[in-house]
Amino acid sequence: MTKYLSLLLALSFSLHTMGAESLSSFELPIYKEKTTYSYQLPHKKKVLINFWATWCTSCIQEIPILEKLKKQNPDVEFLAVNAGDSPRKIKKFLKKHGFSYKVLMDRNKEFSKGLGILSLPQTLVVDKDGKVIYHKEVPPTQL
């Protein structure tokens, strides 16, 4: 019985940590705006979503990679979802390590956790129909 329970827990954990296979509609506050970003399906274009935090050194290191990808792919929407930081911390971070894509706030990490994002950084690429076609701890080399 214990052997089966361990196997069930391991399977449950691995399925949870695999993350989302598709993305449904969502809304998150936009940093420094009094409005929200609304993602609806079907979406007008492919979307790259990068999950990050101000304390994350790997997040800082991948900014140039993401900026290069954005420049090479003007037809892809880029979003940066901050997981858990205050607007004050985000402001300080962006002043030092700015980037050119829209910053969304997931203050309580509810959205991130719902997608199985349990460590940072994480990058998702989502097609127009909401299917997650890429999910890794590093950005893709091509879109």
C-alpha positions as CSV (number, residue, x, y, z in Angstrom):
1,M,0.0,0.0,0.0
2,T,2.8,2.4,0.9
3,K,4.5,1.7,-2.5
4,Y,1.3,2.7,-4.3
5,L,0.8,5.8,-2.3
6,S,4.3,6.9,-3.0
7,L,3.8,6.3,-6.8
8,L,0.5,8.2,-6.7
9,L,2.1,11.2,-5.0
10,A,5.1,11.2,-7.4
11,L,2.8,11.1,-10.4
12,S,0.6,13.8,-9.0
13,F,3.6,16.0,-8.3
14,S,5.1,15.5,-11.8
15,L,1.8,16.3,-13.5
16,H,1.4,19.5,-11.4
17,T,5.0,20.7,-12.1
18,M,4.7,20.1,-15.9
19,G,2.6,23.3,-16.1
20,A,-0.3,24.3,-18.2
21,E,-0.8,22.7,-21.6
22,S,-3.1,25.6,-22.6
23,L,-3.8,29.1,-21.5
24,S,-7.3,30.4,-21.0
25,S,-8.5,34.0,-20.8
26,F,-7.1,36.0,-17.9
27,E,-6.8,39.5,-16.6
28,L,-3.9,41.0,-14.6
29,P,-3.1,44.6,-13.5
30,I,-0.7,46.5,-15.8
31,Y,2.2,48.0,-13.8
32,K,1.9,51.8,-13.5
33,E,-1.5,51.9,-15.1
34,K,-4.9,52.0,-13.6
35,T,-6.2,49.3,-16.0
36,T,-5.8,45.6,-16.5
37,Y,-4.4,43.6,-19.4
38,S,-7.1,41.2,-20.8
39,Y,-6.0,38.1,-22.6
40,Q,-8.9,36.6,-24.6
41,L,-9.1,33.5,-26.9
42,P,-8.7,33.3,-29.7
43,H,-5.8,35.8,-29.4
44,K,-4.7,38.0,-32.2
45,K,-1.1,36.8,-32.1
46,K,1.4,34.5,-30.5
47,V,2.4,35.6,-27.0
48,L,5.6,35.1,-25.1
49,I,5.1,35.4,-21.3
50,N,8.1,35.7,-19.1
51,F,7.6,35.2,-15.3
52,W,10.1,37.0,-13.2
53,A,10.8,38.7,-9.8
54,T,13.1,41.5,-8.7
55,W,15.2,39.2,-6.5
56,C,15.9,36.7,-9.4
57,T,19.4,37.0,-10.8
58,S,18.7,34.6,-13.6
59,C,15.8,36.9,-14.6
60,I,18.2,39.8,-15.0
61,Q,20.6,37.7,-17.1
62,E,17.9,36.8,-19.6
63,I,16.7,40.3,-20.3
64,P,19.1,40.8,-23.3
65,I,18.0,37.5,-24.8
66,L,14.4,38.4,-24.5
67,E,15.0,41.9,-25.9
68,K,16.8,40.4,-28.9
69,L,13.9,37.9,-29.4
70,K,11.4,40.8,-29.3
71,K,13.3,42.8,-31.8
72,Q,13.5,39.8,-34.2
73,N,9.8,38.9,-33.8
74,P,7.6,42.1,-34.0
75,D,4.6,39.9,-34.7
76,V,4.8,38.3,-31.2
77,E,3.4,40.0,-28.1
78,F,5.8,40.0,-25.2
79,L,4.5,40.1,-21.6
80,A,6.5,40.2,-18.3
81,V,4.5,38.8,-15.4
82,N,6.1,39.9,-12.1
83,A,5.4,37.2,-9.5
84,G,4.9,38.7,-6.0
85,D,6.7,42.0,-5.9
86,S,5.3,45.4,-4.8
87,P,5.0,48.2,-7.3
88,R,7.8,50.0,-5.4
89,K,10.2,47.1,-5.9
90,I,9.2,46.8,-9.6
91,K,9.9,50.5,-10.1
92,K,13.4,50.2,-8.6
93,F,14.2,47.1,-10.7
94,L,13.0,48.6,-14.0
95,K,15.0,51.8,-13.3
96,K,18.1,49.6,-13.1
97,H,17.3,46.8,-15.5
98,G,14.6,48.1,-17.8
99,F,13.0,46.2,-20.7
100,S,10.6,47.2,-23.4
101,Y,7.7,44.9,-22.9
102,K,4.5,45.2,-20.9
103,V,4.8,44.5,-17.2
104,L,1.9,42.7,-15.5
105,M,1.5,42.2,-11.8
106,D,0.7,38.9,-10.1
107,R,1.0,40.2,-6.5
108,N,-0.3,37.1,-4.7
109,K,1.2,34.7,-7.3
110,E,-2.2,33.1,-7.8
111,F,-2.0,33.3,-11.6
112,S,1.6,32.0,-11.7
113,K,0.8,29.1,-9.3
114,G,-2.3,28.3,-11.3
115,L,-0.1,27.6,-14.3
116,G,2.4,25.5,-12.4
117,I,5.0,28.3,-12.2
118,L,6.8,27.4,-9.0
119,S,10.3,28.7,-9.7
120,L,11.6,31.7,-11.6
121,P,12.3,32.6,-14.3
122,Q,9.9,30.7,-16.5
123,T,9.0,31.5,-20.1
124,L,5.9,30.4,-21.9
125,V,5.1,30.8,-25.6
126,V,1.4,30.5,-26.4
127,D,-0.1,30.2,-29.9
128,K,-3.2,32.1,-31.1
129,D,-5.5,29.4,-29.8
130,G,-4.0,29.4,-26.3
131,K,-1.9,26.2,-26.7
132,V,1.4,26.4,-24.7
133,I,4.0,25.5,-27.3
134,Y,7.0,26.3,-25.2
135,H,7.5,26.2,-21.4
136,K,11.0,26.3,-19.9
137,E,13.3,28.0,-17.4
138,V,15.1,29.8,-20.2
139,P,13.8,31.8,-23.2
140,P,13.6,30.0,-26.6
141,T,16.3,30.7,-29.1
142,Q,13.7,31.2,-31.9
143,L,10.0,31.9,-32.1
